Amino acid sequence: MASLAPRQPTTSTRDAEVSTHLSVKAGDLIGYTTGTIVAHTWDFYLSNTSKHNRFANQARYVNSGDLQKLLTADCPYGYFSEAMEAEYYARFGDRSGQDGPGTCDISPDRIGTIAGGWFKQRFEADAIPEGEVGWGMAIVEGADGEVQVNDERHTVRAQHGDRTYADPKTVTGEHCYQYNRQPIEYAYLKLLNDMELAAAFGAGECPAQMPNEYSVYYR
């Protein structure tokens, strides 16, 4: 393993991906980590080539650079013993420190709803540069039970118990999420059709209807 590590120490492995084949068996110790310097959190990714995840616009994921990795992504916790899997899920929680339901959703898209991944441009298989994803926005309910609406400039969150909470997979028309931090921010979302979504972000409380200025995102 040491031979595969970068020669120079670094605080990030974001661009240090190494492809190799390493056989392990159940119970093998493969490494240690203290996580990131500030938050002491870390991520790991698992791909299972027997998996075939489905998305609202499957062709985009099949033909678009890094998105292909999501086609065989799998939830890593299910590969542990039942006791250890339960222990991992028990450690999930929301931002306030409360226990979360502990779920792992690899394919968050649901056609006919606002849930899942949205992109800046319409999908045309022969017009996407190699490696270009064009990611625009994600609308998901995380393993901690918190809804997040994220684009390049905004993050709006809603937890169970919040007045504007709604499971994105149940929103088939329009909905406004209000992030009750200071300053308050909202995300107003309106499904235009199965492949198009209007989104408006703004300061203050949720408006009664979609603002005149909004952006359109695509499956």
Long-range contacts (C-beta under 8 A, 24 or more apart in sequence): 1-31, 11-37, 44-76, 45-69, 45-73, 45-76, 46-73, 46-74, 46-75, 46-76, 46-79, 47-72, 47-73, 47-74, 48-72, 48-73, 48-74, 51-106, 53-106, 53-107, 54-107, 54-109, 55-107, 55-109, 55-116, 55-117, 55-219, 56-109, 56-110, 56-111, 56-116, 56-117, 56-194, 56-195, 56-219, 57-123, 57-195, 57-219, 59-123, 59-125, 60-119, 60-123, 60-219, 63-125, 63-128, 64-123, 64-128, 64-132, 64-133, 64-134, 65-128, 65-130, 65-131, 65-132, 65-133, 66-131, 66-133, 67-133, 70-106, 70-107, 73-106, 74-106, 75-104, 75-106, 77-104, 78-104, 89-143, 92-143, 92-144, 93-144, 94-144, 94-145, 94-146, 94-159, 95-144, 95-146, 95-157, 95-159, 96-159, 100-142, 100-143, 100-144, 100-145, 100-146, 101-143, 101-144, 101-145, 102-143, 103-143, 104-143, 105-140, 105-141, 105-143, 108-138, 108-140, 108-141, 108-168, 108-169, 109-219, 110-168, 110-169, 111-194, 112-172, 112-191, 112-194, 113-168, 113-169, 113-170, 113-171, 113-172, 113-191, 114-139, 114-168, 114-171, 114-175, 114-189, 114-191, 114-197, 115-139, 115-140, 115-141, 115-167, 115-168, 115-169, 115-171, 116-140, 116-168, 116-219, 117-219, 118-197, 118-199, 118-217, 118-218, 118-219, 119-217, 119-218, 119-219, 120-217, 120-218, 121-218, 122-195, 122-218, 123-218, 123-219, 136-215, 136-217, 136-218, 137-197, 137-199, 137-217, 139-168, 139-189, 140-168, 141-167, 141-168, 141-169, 147-177, 149-177, 149-187, 149-189, 149-199, 151-199, 151-201, 153-201, 154-185, 154-187, 154-201, 155-179, 156-185, 156-186, 156-187, 156-201, 164-206, 174-210, 176-206, 176-207, 177-206, 178-205, 178-206, 188-214, 190-214, 192-216, 194-219, 195-219
